[in-house]
Amino acid sequence: MAYEFVLYEKTGKVARITLNRPEVLNALTEEMIQDIRQALDEADQDPGVRSVILTGAGRSFCAGYDVGTREDGTSVMSPDGQEIKEYLETWWHGDRDHANNLMHIWKLGVPVIASVRGYCLGGGFWYSMACDMTIASDDAVFGQPEVRHVSNTSFLLAALTNWKQAHRWGLTGDHMGAEEAYRLGIVNKIVPLDKLEEETQALAERIALVPEASVRINKAVTWMGLEAMGLGAAMRVNAALSTIAHSSHGHEREVLLEAQAKGGLKAFLEARDGPFRPEPFGPKSRVK
């Protein structure tokens, strides 16, 4: 079927799902997230599809959740026009759904490979970590800078690395480069940018050579085992704590929203991230 915010292609036994908002570095909206989930289900329900590649159009995988403005001009992070109850309820349902969408990837019978170039931040970083495997180009930049405007990290970071590394990156929002992500076990392999599609496709086709039942069962061995160890429960706690973080609307966020109201998203990001530059990795790591 056709989607509005993702592209769905099938080559042989491999389905490719491409986040398709390149003009905003594939920033996630609720509508795009719904398209991603439906496209993943389409691939999973197609007996001719044996593996899936999740990637982004343009120069980045995904810059995270869209923190732009509503139709009335207010920020999506502002409680303006909402009662406290409504504001909390919005975040409660949203954060619960976001956690469920990540865990939904684990329950698919087909494996999902994240093919990452450029920025892979915030919610995009979470999607890459939730995938079964990740291949990154040598220009990939990972991170969760949203913690700087009172948001939350993901327990997936601790699950993939360890709690000290999860704190190093989750408590600062700092960017990490592809080499650091590889060292920590967040990505499986780093390849040159011009080889990313080729390398990811080759891995997807190699998986497709294995009998379908074997792939499905052995993927379940991993994810069902991790859920039995408590990963699923940890993600649900993560969602509840996300609600508290997102609804913690105080002075620090108000300053950022004032900057956004005056100068748009660019001004918001400058006010939020400027004090942290130079970043450890990525384009903003260089002192101007």
Buried (B, 14 or more C-beta within 10 A) or exposed (E): EEBEBBBBEBEEBBBBBBBBBEEBBBBBBEEBBBBBBBBBEBBBEBEEBBBBBBBBBBEBBBBBBBBBBEEEEBBEBBBEEEEEEEBBBBBBEBBBBBBEBBBBBBEBBBBBBBBBBBBBBBBBBBBBBBBBBBBBBBBBBBBBBBBBBBBBBBBBBBBBBEEEBBBBBBEBBBBBBBBBBBEBEBBBEBBEBEEBBEBBBEBBBEBBEBEBEEBBEEBBEEBBEBBEEEBBEBBBEBBEBBBBBBBEBEEEBEBBBBBBBEEEBEBBBBBBBEEBEEBBBBEBBEEE
